[in-house]
Amino acid sequence: MEDSSGTKHSEANQIGVLGAGDTAEVPVSARFDTAGDKRLTVHVRGRYYDSDGATSEIVHLKHPVFVTVSEPSTSTTVPPRVHIETHNAVAETDTTVTVTVSNGDDEALTDLSLRLDSVDGEMQSRTAITPVLAAENSTTYEFTVEPSEAGETALKATLRYNDGESVEAFDTVQVESLRDDVSVYATAFEENDTVSVRYRVTNHGNAPIDDVVISGVSNESQLPTTTLQSVDAATSKTVVVDVNERPSSTATVAATYDIGETTGQATQSVQFDSSAASTGTNALTVNLGSADPSNTSTFLLSGFFGGLVVTALLFTGRRWVRDD
């Protein structure tokens, strides 16, 4: 492609073969020093082939093209975009806020400083620094915040860059009240001449619990104490520990844990049935916590079939943990 002075602006070669009725789009470009109407000429050269594949004719086509070139805008700088992504949060617990900075300009951004705080000023500001953000690129920052109370909290992200320029973004996060609702229970079983106690901790609340310590005590003996690092909201975890002999009386099982900025505790009364040991069965009665002693649930795994079920589902070592 050339202009009226004969200056060639661009060229595309080896476009391919066009059959009868075919079309092809070929990108070409031109750069002009001045604005105004420009007349260009597109030259197309090709060959016709006969049925034997030999060149039968060389063609040269010319086609005029008219374009209008505008003056450049006074400013071609594209400001960066800042986007805040939040999820529902829980008061007094850590919540992750993600902030994405996108640079759509054709020049790199330098000296980026991103600050996240609340509009009302109650939340402590968090700041992240990035030396350079390349052109047409983006980067993501993660901040951990801890809302102090339930309600609606407005967040503001302020990005400073290029030695003084800045841009802001806003979003609102809904904060729920902290709900502490945890249950614990224990079962005992015997497999391969090994007696074990299985603890299960269920977190019905809306925030994770940490540093969980599980223990039990009865009139006859102390049940083993074990720990779980954490249990996420709306999930359960199970841990199995071996014991010297099968529990045979009522026990109180307790789980203490950290939630938010406080410590919680869940307890459960468990009735272990000792009659199963002498009959070769594996029976267990669990008191579900009702004030009525008759409110119990009894599970009986007996004979060889019961042994198969326990073997298939309850593989134990010295101690193991399962997420449910």
C-alpha positions as CSV (number, residue, x, y, z in Angstrom):
1,M,0.0,0.0,0.0
2,E,1.4,3.4,-1.0
3,D,0.3,7.0,-0.9
4,S,0.1,9.6,-3.8
5,S,3.8,10.4,-3.5
6,G,4.8,6.8,-4.1
7,T,5.8,6.2,-0.4
8,K,5.2,2.6,0.5
9,H,3.5,2.2,4.0
10,S,3.0,-1.5,4.4
11,E,3.2,-4.8,2.6
12,A,1.8,-8.3,3.1
13,N,3.2,-11.3,1.3
14,Q,2.3,-15.0,1.0
15,I,-1.4,-14.4,1.7
16,G,-2.4,-17.8,0.3
17,V,-4.6,-19.2,-2.5
18,L,-8.0,-17.8,-3.3
19,G,-10.5,-20.0,-5.1
20,A,-13.4,-18.8,-7.2
21,G,-15.7,-16.7,-5.0
22,D,-13.3,-16.7,-2.0
23,T,-12.2,-13.6,0.0
24,A,-9.4,-12.8,2.4
25,E,-8.9,-10.1,4.9
26,V,-5.3,-8.7,5.0
27,P,-4.4,-6.2,7.8
28,V,-2.2,-3.3,6.7
29,S,-1.3,-0.1,8.5
30,A,-0.1,3.4,7.7
31,R,1.4,6.2,9.8
32,F,1.0,9.9,8.8
33,D,2.8,13.0,10.1
34,T,-0.1,15.4,9.5
35,A,-3.9,15.3,9.7
36,G,-6.3,15.6,6.7
37,D,-7.7,13.5,3.9
38,K,-5.3,11.0,2.4
39,R,-5.4,9.1,-0.8
40,L,-3.8,5.6,-0.8
41,T,-3.4,3.0,-3.5
42,V,-3.6,-0.7,-2.7
43,H,-1.7,-3.0,-5.1
44,V,-2.6,-6.6,-5.4
45,R,-0.4,-9.0,-7.4
46,G,-1.1,-12.6,-8.0
47,R,-1.0,-15.5,-10.4
48,Y,-3.5,-17.7,-12.2
49,Y,-2.6,-21.4,-12.5
50,D,-3.9,-23.8,-15.2
51,S,-5.2,-27.3,-14.6
52,D,-1.6,-28.6,-14.7
53,G,-0.4,-26.3,-12.0
54,A,1.6,-24.1,-14.3
55,T,1.4,-20.3,-14.3
56,S,-1.0,-19.1,-17.0
57,E,-1.2,-15.4,-16.2
58,I,0.3,-12.8,-13.8
59,V,-2.2,-10.1,-12.6
60,H,-1.6,-6.7,-11.0
61,L,-4.6,-4.9,-9.6
62,K,-4.8,-1.4,-8.2
63,H,-7.5,0.0,-5.9
64,P,-7.8,3.5,-4.5
65,V,-8.5,3.9,-0.7
66,F,-9.4,7.3,0.9
67,V,-8.9,7.9,4.7
68,T,-9.3,10.8,7.0
69,V,-6.6,11.4,9.6
70,S,-7.6,13.3,12.7
71,E,-5.4,15.3,15.0
72,P,-4.2,13.4,18.1
73,S,-6.1,14.0,21.3
74,T,-4.5,16.3,23.9
75,S,-4.1,13.5,26.4
76,T,-3.6,9.8,25.5
77,T,-3.0,8.6,29.1
78,V,-5.4,5.9,30.3
79,P,-5.8,6.1,34.1
80,P,-5.5,2.7,35.9
81,R,-8.6,1.0,37.1
82,V,-9.1,-0.2,40.7
83,H,-11.6,-2.9,41.6
84,I,-12.5,-4.1,45.1
85,E,-13.9,-7.6,45.6
86,T,-15.6,-8.5,48.9
87,H,-17.6,-11.3,50.4
88,N,-19.9,-11.4,53.3
89,A,-17.9,-11.0,56.5
90,V,-18.3,-11.9,60.2
91,A,-17.7,-9.5,63.0
92,E,-14.6,-10.0,65.1
93,T,-13.1,-12.5,62.6
94,D,-10.6,-12.1,59.7
95,T,-12.0,-11.5,56.3
96,T,-10.1,-11.3,53.0
97,V,-10.6,-8.3,50.7
98,T,-9.1,-8.5,47.2
99,V,-8.2,-5.4,45.2
100,T,-7.2,-5.6,41.6
101,V,-5.3,-2.8,39.8
102,S,-5.3,-2.8,36.0
103,N,-3.0,-0.7,33.8
104,G,-4.7,-0.3,30.4
105,D,-2.2,2.4,29.2
106,D,0.7,1.8,26.8
107,E,3.1,3.1,29.4
108,A,4.2,1.4,32.7
109,L,3.0,2.7,36.0
110,T,5.6,3.4,38.7
111,D,5.8,3.8,42.5
112,L,2.3,2.3,43.1
113,S,1.0,2.6,46.7
114,L,-2.4,1.0,47.4
115,R,-4.2,1.8,50.6
116,L,-7.4,0.1,51.9
117,D,-9.5,1.6,54.7
118,S,-13.1,2.1,55.7
119,V,-14.9,5.3,54.7
120,D,-15.9,6.0,58.3
121,G,-12.3,5.6,59.4
122,E,-13.0,2.9,62.1
123,M,-11.0,0.2,60.3
124,Q,-7.2,0.4,60.4
125,S,-5.7,1.2,57.0
126,R,-3.7,-1.4,55.1
127,T,-1.1,-0.4,52.5
128,A,0.7,-2.4,49.8
129,I,3.5,-1.1,47.5
130,T,4.5,-2.2,44.0
131,P,7.5,-0.5,42.2
132,V,6.3,-1.0,38.6
133,L,3.2,-2.2,36.9
134,A,3.8,-2.9,33.2
135,A,1.6,-1.6,30.4
136,E,-1.5,-3.5,29.7
137,N,-1.1,-5.6,32.8
138,S,-2.7,-6.0,36.2
139,T,-1.9,-7.1,39.7
140,T,-3.9,-8.3,42.7
141,Y,-3.6,-7.4,46.3
142,E,-5.1,-9.3,49.3
143,F,-5.8,-7.6,52.5
144,T,-7.0,-9.2,55.8
145,V,-9.6,-7.0,57.7
146,E,-11.5,-7.7,60.9
147,P,-14.8,-5.8,61.2
148,S,-15.5,-4.9,64.8
149,E,-19.3,-5.1,64.6
150,A,-22.2,-6.3,62.4
151,G,-23.8,-4.1,59.8
152,E,-22.7,-2.5,56.5
153,T,-19.1,-1.3,56.1
154,A,-18.0,0.9,53.2
155,L,-14.5,0.3,52.0
156,K,-12.2,2.7,50.0
157,A,-9.2,1.8,48.0
158,T,-6.8,4.6,47.1
159,L,-4.1,4.0,44.5
160,R,-1.2,6.5,44.2
161,Y,1.2,6.2,41.3
162,N,3.6,8.1,39.0
163,D,4.8,10.4,41.7
164,G,1.5,12.0,42.8
165,E,-1.3,10.9,40.6
166,S,-4.2,8.9,42.3
167,V,-7.4,7.1,41.7
168,E,-10.0,5.7,44.2
169,A,-12.6,2.9,44.3
170,F,-15.4,2.1,46.7
171,D,-17.3,-1.0,47.7
172,T,-19.6,-2.1,50.5
173,V,-19.3,-5.3,52.6
174,Q,-22.1,-6.8,54.7
175,V,-20.9,-7.9,58.1
176,E,-22.8,-10.6,60.0
177,S,-22.9,-11.0,63.8
178,L,-20.6,-13.8,65.1
179,R,-22.6,-17.0,65.7
180,D,-20.9,-19.6,68.0
181,D,-22.6,-22.9,67.5
182,V,-20.4,-26.0,68.0
183,S,-21.3,-29.6,69.0
184,V,-19.1,-32.5,70.0
185,Y,-19.7,-36.3,70.5
186,A,-17.7,-39.4,70.9
187,T,-18.1,-43.1,70.0
188,A,-16.0,-46.2,70.9
189,F,-15.3,-49.2,68.7
190,E,-13.0,-52.2,68.6
191,E,-11.1,-53.5,65.7
192,N,-8.2,-56.0,65.4
193,D,-8.0,-56.1,69.2
194,T,-7.5,-52.4,69.4
195,V,-10.0,-50.2,71.3
196,S,-10.4,-46.6,69.9
197,V,-12.5,-43.5,70.7
198,R,-13.7,-41.4,67.8
199,Y,-14.3,-37.7,68.5
200,R,-16.4,-35.6,66.1
201,V,-16.6,-31.8,66.2
202,T,-19.2,-30.0,64.1
203,N,-19.1,-26.3,63.6
204,H,-22.6,-25.1,62.9
205,G,-21.6,-21.4,63.2
206,N,-20.5,-18.8,60.6
207,A,-16.9,-18.5,61.5
208,P,-14.0,-21.0,61.8
209,I,-12.9,-22.3,65.2
210,D,-9.2,-22.7,66.0
211,D,-6.9,-24.5,68.5
212,V,-9.6,-27.1,69.3
213,V,-8.9,-29.3,72.4
214,I,-11.1,-32.3,72.9
215,S,-11.2,-34.3,76.1
216,G,-13.5,-36.5,78.1
217,V,-14.0,-37.7,81.7
218,S,-16.1,-40.3,83.4
219,N,-16.6,-41.8,86.8
220,E,-14.1,-44.5,86.0
221,S,-11.4,-43.0,83.9
222,Q,-10.1,-40.1,81.9
223,L,-10.7,-40.3,78.2
224,P,-7.7,-39.3,76.0
225,T,-7.1,-35.7,75.1
226,T,-6.5,-34.7,71.5
227,T,-6.5,-31.6,69.3
228,L,-7.6,-30.2,66.0
229,Q,-5.9,-27.2,64.4
230,S,-9.2,-25.7,63.0
231,V,-12.7,-26.5,61.9
232,D,-14.2,-24.2,59.2
233,A,-17.7,-22.9,59.4
234,A,-20.5,-25.3,58.4
235,T,-18.1,-28.3,58.4
236,S,-17.1,-31.3,60.6
237,K,-13.9,-33.0,61.5
238,T,-13.3,-36.4,63.1
239,V,-10.3,-37.6,65.0
240,V,-9.6,-41.1,66.3
241,V,-7.3,-42.0,69.3
242,D,-6.5,-45.4,70.8
243,V,-7.4,-46.2,74.4
244,N,-6.1,-48.9,76.8
245,E,-9.6,-50.4,77.5
246,R,-13.1,-49.8,76.3
247,P,-15.0,-47.1,78.2
248,S,-18.0,-48.6,80.1
249,S,-19.8,-45.7,81.7
250,T,-21.3,-42.3,81.2
251,A,-18.7,-39.7,80.1
252,T,-18.8,-36.0,79.5
253,V,-17.0,-35.0,76.3
254,A,-15.8,-31.4,75.9
255,A,-14.3,-29.3,73.1
256,T,-12.7,-25.9,73.9
257,Y,-11.7,-23.6,71.0
258,D,-11.0,-20.1,69.9
259,I,-13.6,-18.2,67.9
260,G,-13.1,-14.6,66.9
261,E,-11.6,-12.9,69.9
262,T,-13.2,-15.2,72.5
263,T,-13.0,-18.8,73.7
264,G,-15.9,-21.2,73.4
265,Q,-16.8,-24.6,74.8
266,A,-19.1,-27.4,73.7
267,T,-20.0,-30.4,75.9
268,Q,-21.9,-33.7,75.3
269,S,-22.9,-36.5,77.6
270,V,-22.0,-40.0,76.2
271,Q,-23.1,-43.4,77.5
272,F,-20.7,-46.2,76.6
273,D,-22.3,-49.7,76.8
274,S,-19.9,-52.2,78.4
275,S,-22.2,-55.2,77.7
276,A,-20.9,-55.5,74.1
277,A,-17.3,-56.4,75.2
278,S,-18.5,-59.7,76.8
279,T,-20.8,-60.7,73.9
280,G,-18.4,-60.1,71.1
281,T,-20.6,-57.3,69.6
282,N,-19.8,-53.7,69.2
283,A,-22.8,-51.9,70.7
284,L,-22.9,-48.2,71.6
285,T,-25.5,-45.9,73.2
286,V,-25.1,-42.2,72.7
287,N,-27.0,-39.7,74.8
288,L,-27.9,-36.8,72.4
289,G,-27.9,-34.3,75.2
290,S,-31.6,-34.3,76.2
291,A,-32.5,-33.9,79.9
292,D,-34.6,-37.0,79.5
293,P,-32.4,-40.1,80.1
294,S,-34.6,-42.1,77.8
295,N,-33.7,-39.9,74.8
296,T,-30.9,-42.2,73.5
297,S,-29.9,-43.7,70.2
298,T,-28.5,-47.2,70.2
299,F,-26.4,-48.6,67.3
300,L,-25.6,-52.3,67.1
301,L,-22.9,-53.7,64.9
302,S,-22.8,-57.4,65.6
303,G,-21.3,-60.6,64.3
304,F,-19.1,-61.0,61.3
305,F,-21.1,-58.6,59.0
306,G,-20.7,-55.8,61.5
307,G,-16.9,-56.5,61.6
308,L,-16.8,-56.1,57.8
309,V,-18.6,-52.7,58.0
310,V,-16.2,-51.4,60.6
311,T,-13.2,-52.7,58.8
312,A,-14.3,-51.1,55.5
313,L,-15.2,-47.7,57.0
314,L,-13.1,-47.2,60.1
315,F,-9.5,-47.8,59.3
316,T,-7.5,-46.5,62.3
317,G,-3.9,-45.9,63.2
318,R,-2.6,-44.4,66.4
319,R,-4.5,-41.2,65.6
320,W,-6.2,-39.9,62.4
321,V,-8.3,-37.0,61.4
322,R,-11.0,-36.8,58.7
323,D,-12.7,-33.8,57.2
324,D,-16.4,-34.4,56.7
